[in-house]
Amino acid sequence: MKFLLLLLPSVLIAQNWSSAMGPNSNYQVEGDAPIKWSLVRNENIKWRRALAEAGQSAVIVWGDKLFTTMHKAIESEDQKMAVKDVIALCLDGKTGEILWQKELPGLVTIQLSSGFSDGTVFSPLCDGEKVWFFNRCGQMACFDLDGKEIWRRSFKPRYMHTNRQAEPRIEGDAILYVEMANKKEEYTSLGKKDLKKKKEFSQNREFWTYIHGIDKNTGEILWRDKHGITVHSNPLVNTLKNGERALVEVRGGPHAPVEGPAGLTLMSLEKGREGEAIWTKDFAHFVQTNLHWNSEFIPLFAGEYHYTLNTKDGSIFKKVNFLKNVILHKSDEPSKETDLQSKKNKPATYSTNILVGDDHYFLAHASAHLGKINVRTGSVEYLELPAQVIPGKNSRSEDQFKNSIKEVKNIPINQKGFAVGHKGHNTAGFGHMQSASPILVGKHLIFPVVTGTVYVIDTTKTLEKGKALVAINDLGEAGRTWTLSSFTYSQGKLFARTMKEIICIENKEEVNAKK
């Protein structure tokens, strides 16, 4: 009961999942999700819908309708390196039947289903009256829920490096969207390897990317932030103790982003103050780009340290080394204090993390470990996980596991059998090619990694002896499955998507018991 009392102020029971981050913009809801399933064994699978082409956006839910995107189907594998057009989809949530689809042409090409992203990386939005779809290659469009077009907006994006997790969301009448300020041809046509021009252009802040507030009813730009944001940053929204709506944006990181200085800004979303800094804090080391936070604390990783910042002024409340003298738990061995290693010149974690109460959960970078840091006490724990599940065809007791991320070999394919992935697909999802954001439903964390292995964690249980790990599930055949999409939840069902299909997961025993 203590757990529920702690979470009720920040999470709601989910009937609709209106953005990739859910109805509360924090990937968290109350509810009772299925915790065990298998696509290989058709265990607790309500339906599957094959997709003509790969995609990475999450499945958005409103009532009995689902919304997502995929790339326009390629006809041969050699076309995978240069795609630009996206298909918006509306499906029947009860059956998976495609109800309608619309094309969103792009203006620049991108690699299909890259290990970081592609043109479908941004998930749709829905408010019950309208639905908005996004093509990272240069278009967004608004429709009513029956597919009638309301407006379109085309623009040419800067393509120095692939966007990752900068998911759009609705705040008031504005869609929050990350794009470059000045889209003149000289800027948008800059090649990724033209470092001399990049350095020259970066002196002009019009070349930077910013959060834009776009009118959800017209597609017009209402405002933009004043500080800049790296394209990898996923600016998460929350409410401060004084009731003010705000978000955290990050600058800096790998591949020499032009926005600076490196650090983070707590930015106001209050009407009349949109885009203004509440405070800004610089960090010399890489700061992971997907910052989950609450009204009191902002936890983050920089170098080999975990910081807990006060939301009031950005001051440091707690700083701990999360690699030295940590507690390591294993399912079959006693817990022990030890040091963990990170890869040379690489941070120990990237973006796959979530804050649940006072506990900051994350996937490690160099090994198959789930980390947990208490933001108040600074305690650091890890649980060793199997790196991948090899699902048995007949029962869960036949499941086998690869224990090291070095053992994982993946050749994911699309519905036509093309090996369309370009980078990072032959990984376990714990390293440089990080996995999608987890979600929290009730007390259970749903942690997918790129191979289609999904860990379910009970946040009310200790990591000791692996007690918190309640299930390891699959989204398809090992070695031929790939996903970079977060789960979504609505009315007792989970929705997932892989390179091949959309999947509806439902606890069949509970459904049968209610009949």
C-alpha positions in Angstrom: 0.0 0.0 0.0 2.9 2.3 0.7 4.0 2.0 -3.0 0.6 3.1 -4.2 0.5 6.1 -1.9 3.9 7.2 -3.2 2.9 7.0 -6.9 -0.7 8.1 -7.0 0.1 11.8 -7.3 2.2 11.3 -10.4 0.4 8.5 -12.3 -3.1 7.9 -13.5 -5.0 4.8 -14.5 -4.5 4.5 -18.3 -7.5 4.3 -20.6 -5.7 6.1 -23.4 -2.0 6.3 -24.2 -1.8 9.7 -26.0 2.0 10.0 -26.7 5.1 7.8 -26.6 5.5 8.9 -22.9 1.9 8.1 -22.0 -0.9 10.2 -20.5 1.4 11.7 -17.8 4.4 12.4 -20.0 6.6 10.3 -17.8 6.1 6.7 -19.2 4.2 5.8 -16.0 0.6 4.8 -15.3 -1.5 2.9 -12.8 -2.9 -0.4 -14.1 -2.5 -4.2 -14.3 -0.5 -5.2 -17.3 0.3 -8.8 -18.4 3.7 -9.8 -17.1 4.3 -13.0 -19.0 4.0 -13.7 -22.7 5.8 -15.2 -25.7 5.3 -14.5 -29.4 7.1 -17.7 -30.3 4.6 -19.8 -28.2 1.6 -17.5 -28.8 1.4 -17.1 -25.1 -1.0 -14.3 -24.0 -1.0 -12.9 -27.5 -4.4 -11.4 -28.5 -3.4 -10.5 -32.1 -0.5 -9.7 -34.4 -0.6 -7.4 -37.4 2.1 -7.8 -40.0 3.5 -4.4 -41.3 4.6 -3.9 -45.0 7.7 -2.2 -43.8 9.8 -1.5 -40.7 9.3 1.4 -38.3 10.3 2.6 -34.8 7.4 4.7 -33.5 5.4 3.5 -30.5 1.8 2.5 -30.8 -0.5 5.3 -29.6 -3.9 4.3 -28.2 -7.2 6.3 -28.0 -10.3 4.3 -27.2 -10.4 1.4 -29.7 -8.1 3.1 -32.2 -4.3 2.7 -32.5 -1.9 5.0 -34.4 1.6 4.4 -35.5 3.9 4.9 -38.6 6.1 2.8 -40.9 8.3 3.6 -43.8 6.9 3.2 -47.3 7.8 -0.4 -48.4 11.0 -0.9 -50.3 11.1 -3.3 -53.2 14.7 -4.5 -52.9 17.2 -4.6 -50.1 19.6 -2.2 -51.8 17.1 0.6 -51.3 17.4 0.5 -47.5 20.2 3.1 -47.4 18.0 6.0 -48.7 14.4 6.1 -47.8 12.3 9.2 -47.0 8.5 8.5 -47.2 6.4 7.5 -44.2 3.0 5.9 -44.0 0.7 6.9 -41.1 -1.5 4.1 -39.9 -4.8 3.8 -37.9 -5.7 0.4 -36.7 -8.6 -1.2 -34.9 -7.4 -1.9 -31.3 -9.6 -4.9 -30.9 -8.4 -6.8 -34.0 -5.4 -5.0 -35.5 -7.2 -4.4 -38.8 -5.8 -1.4 -40.6 -8.7 1.2 -40.8 -7.0 3.9 -42.8 -3.5 5.0 -43.9 -2.0 8.2 -45.2 1.3 9.1 -46.9 3.8 11.6 -45.4 6.4 12.3 -48.1 9.9 13.4 -46.9 12.4 15.9 -48.3 15.7 14.2 -47.3 16.7 10.6 -47.2 17.7 8.4 -44.2 18.7 4.9 -43.6 15.8 2.5 -43.1 15.7 1.2 -39.5 19.1 2.4 -38.5 20.3 1.3 -35.1 19.7 4.9 -33.8 16.5 5.9 -35.7 14.9 6.4 -39.0 12.1 8.6 -40.4 9.5 7.0 -38.1 11.4 7.7 -34.8 8.8 10.2 -33.6 5.6 8.6 -32.4 2.1 10.0 -33.2 0.1 12.2 -30.8 -3.7 12.0 -30.1 -6.1 14.1 -28.0 -9.3 12.3 -28.8 -10.3 14.7 -31.6 -7.2 14.9 -33.7 -4.1 12.8 -34.4 -0.7 14.1 -35.5 1.9 12.1 -37.4 5.6 12.9 -37.9 8.2 12.1 -40.6 11.6 13.0 -39.3 12.6 13.4 -43.0 10.6 16.6 -43.2 6.8 16.5 -42.7 4.1 16.5 -40.0 0.4 16.2 -40.6 -2.8 16.5 -38.6 -6.0 14.4 -39.2 -9.3 13.8 -37.5 -9.7 10.3 -36.1 -11.5 9.1 -39.3 -8.5 10.2 -41.4 -9.7 13.5 -42.8 -6.8 15.8 -43.3 -6.8 19.1 -41.3 -3.3 20.5 -42.1 0.2 19.6 -43.2 3.6 21.2 -42.6 6.7 20.4 -44.7 10.2 21.5 -43.8 13.8 20.4 -44.5 15.6 19.1 -41.4 19.3 19.4 -40.7 20.9 16.0 -41.1 24.3 16.1 -39.4 23.4 13.2 -37.2 20.4 11.0 -36.8 17.8 12.1 -34.2 17.2 9.6 -31.5 14.5 10.1 -28.8 13.3 13.7 -29.0 9.6 12.5 -28.8 7.0 15.2 -29.5 4.2 15.8 -27.0 1.3 18.2 -26.5 1.4 21.0 -23.9 -1.7 23.2 -24.0 -2.3 24.1 -27.6 1.3 23.5 -28.6 3.1 20.5 -30.0 6.6 20.5 -28.5 9.0 19.4 -31.4 12.7 19.6 -31.8 14.0 21.1 -35.1 16.6 23.6 -36.4 15.8 27.3 -36.2 16.8 28.5 -39.6 16.1 26.0 -42.4 17.8 27.8 -45.2 19.3 25.6 -47.9 22.9 26.4 -46.9 22.3 24.9 -43.5 20.0 21.9 -44.3 22.2 20.7 -47.2 25.4 20.6 -45.1 27.1 17.2 -45.4 27.9 15.3 -42.2 31.6 15.2 -43.0 32.0 18.8 -43.8 33.5 19.7 -40.4 34.9 23.0 -41.5 31.5 24.4 -42.5 29.9 22.9 -39.5 32.3 24.8 -37.2 31.7 28.0 -39.2 27.9 27.6 -39.1 27.8 26.7 -35.4 28.8 30.2 -34.5 25.4 31.3 -35.6 22.7 30.1 -33.2 20.2 30.0 -36.1 22.0 26.8 -37.1 21.2 25.2 -33.7 18.2 22.9 -33.0 15.6 24.1 -30.5 12.3 23.0 -28.9 9.6 24.6 -31.0 6.0 25.2 -29.8 3.8 24.4 -32.9 0.1 25.2 -32.9 -1.6 21.9 -32.8 -4.6 23.4 -34.7 -2.8 25.1 -37.6 0.8 23.8 -37.8 2.1 27.4 -37.3 5.2 28.0 -35.0 4.1 29.8 -31.8 7.4 30.0 -30.0 10.8 28.4 -29.7 13.2 28.0 -26.7 16.1 30.3 -26.2 18.9 27.9 -25.3 19.3 25.1 -27.8 19.0 21.3 -27.4 20.9 18.3 -28.8 18.9 16.2 -31.3 19.4 13.2 -29.0 17.8 14.8 -26.0 14.3 13.6 -25.0 12.9 16.7 -23.2 10.5 15.3 -20.5 7.8 17.5 -19.0 6.7 17.6 -15.4 5.2 19.9 -12.8 7.2 21.8 -10.2 6.2 22.1 -6.5 4.8 25.6 -7.2 2.5 24.2 -9.9 4.6 25.5 -12.8 4.9 23.2 -15.9 8.5 22.8 -17.1 10.8 20.5 -19.0 14.5 19.5 -18.9 16.6 19.9 -22.1 20.2 18.7 -22.6 23.1 20.0 -24.7 26.3 18.3 -25.5 27.1 14.6 -25.9 28.7 12.5 -28.6 29.4 13.5 -32.3 30.2 17.1 -31.3 26.8 18.7 -31.3 26.9 22.4 -32.1 24.6 23.5 -29.2 26.4 24.5 -26.1 27.7 24.8 -23.6 27.3 21.2 -22.5 24.8 20.8 -19.7 21.1 21.1 -19.0 18.3 23.7 -18.7 15.1 23.6 -16.7 12.8 25.5 -19.0 9.4 27.0 -18.3 6.3 26.1 -20.2 4.0 28.6 -18.4 1.9 30.7 -20.8 3.8 33.9 -21.7 7.1 32.4 -20.4 7.5 29.5 -22.9 11.1 28.7 -23.6 12.6 30.8 -20.8 15.2 29.3 -18.5 14.3 28.7 -14.8 17.9 27.8 -14.4 20.8 26.4 -16.4 23.7 24.2 -15.2 26.9 23.3 -17.2 28.5 19.9 -17.0 31.9 19.1 -18.4 31.2 15.4 -18.9 28.7 13.8 -21.1 25.2 13.9 -19.6 22.8 11.2 -20.6 20.1 12.6 -22.8 16.8 11.0 -21.5 16.3 12.7 -18.1 13.4 11.5 -16.0 12.6 13.8 -13.1 10.0 14.7 -10.6 8.9 17.8 -8.7 11.8 17.5 -6.3 14.8 15.9 -8.0 16.5 15.5 -11.4 18.8 12.5 -11.5 21.5 12.2 -14.2 24.7 10.4 -15.1 27.8 12.4 -16.0 31.1 10.6 -16.4 31.2 7.8 -13.8 29.1 9.8 -11.3 25.4 9.9 -10.6 24.1 13.3 -9.6 20.8 14.2 -8.0 19.9 17.8 -8.6 17.4 19.9 -6.8 14.7 21.1 -9.2 14.5 24.5 -7.3 17.9 25.8 -8.4 19.9 22.9 -10.0 22.2 22.6 -6.9 23.6 19.1 -6.2 21.7 17.2 -3.6 23.7 13.9 -3.9 26.7 12.7 -5.9 27.9 9.1 -6.0 30.2 7.0 -8.1 28.1 4.3 -9.7 30.9 2.1 -10.7 33.0 1.8 -7.5 32.0 -0.1 -4.4 28.6 -1.1 -5.7 26.4 -4.0 -4.7 26.1 -6.7 -7.4 23.2 -9.1 -7.2 23.0 -12.4 -9.0 20.1 -14.9 -9.1 22.3 -17.9 -8.1 25.0 -16.3 -5.9 25.3 -14.2 -2.8 25.3 -10.5 -3.3 28.8 -8.8 -3.1 30.4 -5.4 -3.1 32.5 -4.9 -6.2 33.7 -2.5 -8.9 32.2 -2.5 -12.4 33.9 -1.5 -15.6 32.8 0.8 -18.4 34.2 0.9 -21.9 37.1 3.2 -22.5 36.0 6.7 -23.3 32.4 5.7 -23.1 29.8 6.6 -20.4 28.5 3.7 -18.4 25.0 4.3 -19.4 23.1 6.3 -22.0 19.3 6.9 -22.2 17.5 3.7 -21.1 16.4 4.7 -17.7 13.3 5.7 -15.6 12.7 7.3 -12.1 10.2 5.3 -9.9 9.6 7.1 -6.6 13.1 7.6 -5.2 14.7 4.7 -7.3 16.4 5.5 -10.5 16.5 2.3 -12.7 18.8 2.0 -15.8 20.4 -0.4 -18.2 24.2 -0.5 -17.9 26.4 0.2 -20.9 29.2 -2.5 -21.0 27.3 -5.5 -19.6 23.9 -7.0 -19.1 23.1 -5.3 -15.8 20.0 -3.5 -14.5 21.1 -0.7 -12.2 19.2 1.0 -9.4 20.2 4.1 -7.5 18.3 5.6 -4.6 18.3 9.4 -5.2 18.0 10.2 -1.5 20.4 7.7 0.0 22.8 7.3 -2.9 22.8 3.5 -2.6 23.9 1.8 -5.8 22.9 -1.7 -6.7 23.0 -3.9 -9.9 21.3 -7.0 -10.9 22.9 -9.3 -13.4 20.5 -10.1 -16.3 20.6 -12.7 -19.1 21.6 -10.8 -22.2 19.0 -12.5 -24.4 16.3 -15.1 -24.2 16.1 -18.0 -26.6 12.4 -18.9 -26.2 11.4 -22.5 -26.1 8.7 -23.6 -28.6 6.5 -25.4 -26.2 6.9 -24.0 -22.7 8.7 -21.4 -20.6 10.7 -24.2 -18.9 12.5 -24.8 -22.3 13.8 -21.2 -22.5 17.5 -20.8 -22.8 19.6 -17.7 -22.3 22.8 -16.0 -23.5 24.5 -14.6 -20.5 27.0 -12.2 -22.1 26.2 -9.4 -24.5 29.2 -10.6 -26.6 27.3 -13.8 -27.3 24.3 -12.0 -28.9 24.2 -12.3 -32.7 21.2 -10.7 -34.4 20.3 -10.5 -38.1 16.8 -8.9 -37.9 14.6 -8.9 -41.0 11.5 -7.1 -42.2 8.3 -8.7 -43.3 9.7 -9.3 -46.8 12.7 -11.1 -45.4 15.1 -8.2 -46.2 17.9 -7.5 -43.7 17.1 -3.8 -43.6 18.9 -2.8 -40.5 22.1 -0.9 -41.1 23.9 -0.2 -37.8 23.8 -1.6 -34.3 21.4 -4.5 -35.0 24.0 -7.1 -34.1 24.0 -6.0 -30.4 22.2 -6.8 -27.2 20.8 -3.3 -26.6 23.0 -2.5 -23.5 25.7 -0.5 -25.2 26.2 2.4 -27.7 23.0 1.3 -29.6 20.8 1.8 -26.5 17.3 0.4 -26.2 13.9 2.1 -26.0 12.6 3.7 -22.8 10.9 1.4 -20.3 7.4 2.0 -19.0 5.9 1.5 -15.6 2.4 0.0 -15.2 1.4 -0.2 -11.6 4.4 -1.8 -9.9 5.9 -3.5 -12.9 8.6 -2.1 -15.2 8.5 -3.3 -18.8 12.1 -3.1 -20.1 12.5 -4.0 -23.8 15.9 -4.4 -25.4 16.6 -4.3 -29.2 16.7 -8.1 -29.6 13.0 -8.4 -28.6 14.0 -9.7 -25.1 11.7 -8.0 -22.5 12.5 -7.9 -18.8 9.6 -7.4 -16.3 10.7 -5.9 -12.9 8.6 -5.8 -9.8 9.6 -2.4 -8.2 8.3 -3.4 -4.8 10.8 -6.3 -4.5 14.5 -6.4 -3.8 17.1 -7.0 -6.5 18.8 -9.5 -4.1 18.8 -13.1 -5.6 16.9 -11.7 -8.6 13.6 -11.5 -6.7 12.5 -8.4 -8.6 12.9 -10.1 -12.0 9.5 -11.7 -12.4 9.7 -12.6 -16.1 11.8 -12.6 -19.2 9.7 -12.5 -22.4 10.1 -12.5 -26.1 8.7 -10.5 -29.0 9.7 -13.1 -31.6 12.3 -15.5 -32.8 15.8 -14.9 -31.3 18.3 -13.5 -33.7 15.7 -12.4 -36.2 13.7 -9.9 -34.1 14.5 -6.2 -33.6 12.7 -3.3 -31.9 13.5 0.3 -30.9 10.0 1.1 -29.7 8.7 1.6 -26.2 5.7 -0.4 -25.0 2.3 1.3 -24.5 -0.6 0.2 -22.2 -4.4 0.6 -22.2 -7.2 -1.2 -20.4 -5.2 -4.3 -19.4 -3.4 -4.7 -22.7 0.2 -4.0 -23.8 1.0 -2.9 -27.3 4.5 -3.5 -28.8 6.0 -3.2 -32.3 9.0 -4.8 -33.9 10.5 -4.4 -37.3 7.9 -6.8 -38.7 4.7 -6.2 -36.8 2.4 -4.7 -34.2 1.5 -7.0 -31.2 -1.3 -6.9 -28.7 -0.6 -8.7 -25.5 -3.4 -9.6 -23.1 -3.6 -12.0 -20.1 -5.8 -14.7 -21.5 -6.5 -16.3 -18.2 -7.9 -13.1 -16.8 -10.0 -12.5 -19.9 -11.5 -16.0 -19.7 -12.2 -15.7 -16.0 -14.3 -12.6 -16.7 -16.5 -14.4 -19.3 
